[in-house]
Amino acid sequence: MKIPVIKGRIGSWIYYVGTMTMGQIASTQVSASVDEIYKATCLQNLLQRNLTRNYESIKEYLLKEKDRFFNAIILAIFDGDPQWLEVEFKGDEREFNNVGFLEFTGKEKIFPVDGQHRVKGIKEAVKTNKSLLFESVPVIFIAHDNSDDGKKKTRKLFSTLNRRAKPVGQEENIALDEDDICSIITRDLIQNIPLFQGENLTIKGGKPVSSSNTEAFTSIITLYQCVESIVKWQLKKEGITASKYKDYILYRKDDATIEKYKGIVFDIMEAFIKETSVIQKYLSDSSNKRASCFRNAEGGNLIFRPVALTEYINAAIELIESGFTYKEAFEQLDKLPQDIALKPWAGLLWDGTKMRVRISKPAIKYLLVYMCDKNLLEQKDYEKLILIYSTTLNIDKEEAEQIIQNL
């Protein structure tokens, strides 16, 4: 087997960049895990993390995604005697001597230092779709020395590749992901609804919004989570189980399906905006301090705290599920006490100076649903609410129940 490659060097590593067909990767010459070559009997021999079932999602990606693509798989070679065959040529008055072929004898053992789940996913996918055998994947070859020093060097490379690589943040995923239906719908909300445009939405900094931010309503991560709650609810109504939800995140659905769920999300969000008085007041203020009366050092409004906004939407979903229209659900919620410095939120969410570090999100939803209609909350959820409320406020359950029943 000859593979055209470009030879390079970085630090102490000499490497070769080329491509292999999935058929070549699926061959027995490339092992998905070093463990298939020899069993690690002690920590000194471990070169990789354990191969997990994550390869199954890669298999599904290859079988379902027509725009599939991989970054380079880094393959270590040991045993055998691969030969570097240099091809010299000139161009632009310059000689190139780093282009050539790697010729394998067939006795080499090859394993991924980075990309073991991709290799295993490829091996499984080509069993189902034989046309994948002819597609090419970028690869980088390095030489692995099977001595103790060589194992140490290869382990260090694996650690460097995985530990020092900075994962893409959730905000970037929401902004860029073209497969995740919730990311697509979230971007459409931002594009088309004024409440989520410009400085009304924080794009960086995670889910929380600082009390010092006097402009933003909420964060992009919170908005995504609200969208996710609505989509999951609708999927469940249609009999699509939680285990199937990942298909809507990992693989882009057809435009008609996306438009269907987008329509539901938009209808609910528009009802939320129209029927929520504090949102109307917020939108009517064009100053750069329009959020300051809703989120400040004294507490402010419930829905201007991201942890509570997601549960506010979840509570609306519970009401809609019980028979309320979108409009009726948000009309009812709008009538409830929303000042987090007052009962029932004081002590549960707000400690008098700041948001509590540990907040039970289900308790927020349970309280909202219970205050809208005492008959809607299931007994087991009512009991959870009493327990959480009494524990958080450090009062006995009887007192907690009396407070809640008097709301």
HELIX and SHEET records of a PDB file:
HELIX    1   1 MET A   22  ALA A   26  1                                   5    
HELIX    2   2 VAL A   34  GLU A   36  5                                   3    
HELIX    3   3 LEU A   43  ASN A   45  5                                   3    
HELIX    4   4 TYR A   55  LYS A   64  1                                  10    
HELIX    5   5 GLN A  116  THR A  128  1                                  13    
HELIX    6   6 LYS A  130  PHE A  134  5                                   5    
HELIX    7   7 ASP A  148  ARG A  163  1                                  16    
HELIX    8   8 GLN A  170  LEU A  176  1                                   7    
HELIX    9   9 ILE A  181  ASN A  192  1                                  12    
HELIX   10  10 PRO A  194  PHE A  196  5                                   3    
HELIX   11  11 GLY A  198  ASN A  200  5                                   3    
HELIX   12  12 ILE A  220  LYS A  237  1                                  18    
HELIX   13  13 ALA A  242  LEU A  250  1                                   9    
HELIX   14  14 ASP A  255  GLU A  275  1                                  21    
HELIX   15  15 SER A  277  SER A  284  1                                   8    
HELIX   16  16 LEU A  302  PHE A  304  5                                   3    
HELIX   17  17 PRO A  306  GLU A  321  1                                  16    
HELIX   18  18 TYR A  326  ASP A  334  1                                   9    
HELIX   19  19 LYS A  361  CYS A  372  1                                  12    
HELIX   20  20 GLN A  379  LEU A  393  1                                  15    
HELIX   21  21 LYS A  397  GLN A  405  1                                   9    
SHEET    1   A 7 GLN A  83  GLU A  86  0                                        
SHEET    2   A 7 VAL A  99  GLU A 103 -1                                        
SHEET    3   A 7 LYS A   2  ILE A  10 -1                                        
SHEET    4   A 7 TRP A  13  THR A  21 -1                                        
SHEET    5   A 7 SER A 136  ALA A 143 -1                                        
SHEET    6   A 7 ILE A  73  PHE A  78  1                                        
SHEET    7   A 7 LYS A 109  ASP A 114 -1                                        
SHEET    1   B 2 PHE A  89  GLY A  91  0                                        
SHEET    2   B 2 ARG A  94  PHE A  96 -1                                        
SHEET    1   C 2 LEU A 201  THR A 202  0                                        
SHEET    2   C 2 THR A 218  SER A 219  1                                        
SHEET    1   D 2 ARG A 295  ASN A 296  0                                        
SHEET    2   D 2 GLY A 299  GLY A 300 -1                                        
END                                                                             
